[in-house]
């Protein structure tokens, strides 16, 4: 085994079981964030490119002036005035503690001045990539830490051969990251460590040995499933093959390794500086980047604040509604608030900065509408097409939009503080269905979510939620092919308790290892009056050929009316919140509902052009009490609403977004 590699269990040092509380400053409705340069200028110079910075050619003579101004008191004052109270800025990009010493000191000074203005600072850390051209000055054995391809070559960050990818199985590498983290938290006094680049796909000798131990430990009788008497000579699969049982265990090994490492680093963060946060990616199954899914745990115990990066800044593209709502709901499902760093996607799949305020208003509106996630403005400090040292948010139209929404959030935190989702329609996300039969399972989930989001409030359900469902709920199991016996029993128990259940396609046809059952245990539930079974999934959508790394597209399924009808019929006491109006097929809206301390708040986002007209909202009788009031960043004051006899509320023109408190 290479020096510094781990020797115990699946290759991880043994630590005592530990779960820490999320710092109390991370709360719904309390956080308003912008990107404040998560890369040092040396990275721009070495790579010659920066997304969203000018035309990408960041070696221009004007770039340093812009970079330095983004650290200025003037910019901090403008951000604080707009309502910003949290930023992410550069700390460690992989050049090393020695090479980045000057920029780390700059970041520490920036943090001190930000704190003086009531702005918390998250320190950006690169988890895996190291820049060997400088890191070797302090770590001569750096090559021993690097992830390897099947042929033994070093893995690099895409075509950037100067950025090697370090392997998290090595204690020495993790120890180095911990030294960086301690400097961030103690010397720079930052409020959290934000890890990017949680990427792992390694075939090095240490990983091969650790994976072999993992196989033997978790599969003591391998012949029946694997056709093998032992795993002594088994190697990590070189190709992705979801029906290969060894590949399946490789996916589970990766999740186990990454989860253990991140929990270890989260523990260090809390121990080093109580109240500081460990911030990194949630494992959203959208697969917009393959190396960031089927990799992290399907829960929130390894982080304090979830980063949800996507190319899904809200817009209407090719007559389809693009939204980051599912990323925010994924964070809700694991009990965490999301920091959504999303980008505006063009019809060709590339990313760009907005050309008008509408996308950025919708971007912030969705954060509010999903219960008050961190209000984000990823675009704020980019330079855009300017070469005068200015920030994108300083352009009057974008400054007004940011100040409007962040000011509204600051003035109306009570609409979001302590938010808990209370939608009673649930779309089930089965971990192994989405991992092993992704094209079937997620295409079906996507369609159902797209059908619901503009009409009926819904939540994402993980396995632990199944046992909590009752007569008031509706559970959608949309072509979730790979279900364990435990999951199937929980779904059957939910149906027996009176929960409405929609089962589609081949749900439960296979177990959690993608092995076909003799007979699925779910379709026979169709005889129950509270169950609907669709042999052909009405939510299943097709995908364009060659979607590549930019992920799947969410389209409105043709059978949307059938989906909505079934959900409403099964919701015996009504759906928690629903919306009427707009185009029958694609209303260009989103509706959701949350419980706060003293009320329930329904949220509506409108993606169309002009003012929303003729929309009606209804909140279920078991939630609606008191006199409803509508709040919006586009209205000067709250508007009292008068329910009709059937409970529907007619909404006045409210701009892009409104919150209705009942």
Buried (B, 14 or more C-beta within 10 A) or exposed (E): BBEBBBEEBBBBEEEEEEEBEBBEBBBBBBBBBBBBBBBBBBBBEBBEBBEBBBEEEBEBEBBBBBBEBBBEEEBBEBBBEBBBBBBBBBBBBBBBBEBBEEBBEBBBEBBEBBBEBEBBBBBBBBBBBBBBBBBBBEBEEBEBBBBBBEEEEBBBBEEEEBBBBBBBBBBBBBEBBBEBBBBBBEEBBBBBBBBBBBBBBBBBEBBBBBBBBBBBEEBEEBEEBBEBEEBEEBEBBEEEEBEBBBBBBBBBBBBBBBBBBBBBBBBBBBEBBEEBBBBBBBBBBBBBBBBBBBBBBBBBBBBBBBBBBBBBBBBBBEEBBBBBBBBBBBBBBBEBBBBBBBBBBEEEEEBBBBEEBBBBBBBBBBBBBBBBBBBBBBBBBBBBEBBEBBBBBBBEEBBBBBBBBBBBBBEBBBBBBBBEBBBBBBBBBBBBBBBBBBEBBBBBBBBBBBBBBBBBBBBBBBBEBBEEBEEBBBBBBBBBBBBBEEBBBBBBEBBEBBBBBBBBBBBBBBBBBBEEEEEBBBBEBBEBEBBBBBEEBBBBBEBEEEEEEBBBBBBBBEBBBBBBEBBBEBBEEBBBBBBBBBEEEBBBBBBBBBBBEEBBBBBBBBBBEEEBEEBBBBBBEEBBEEEBBBBBBBBEEBBEBEBEEEBBBBBBBBBBBBBBBB
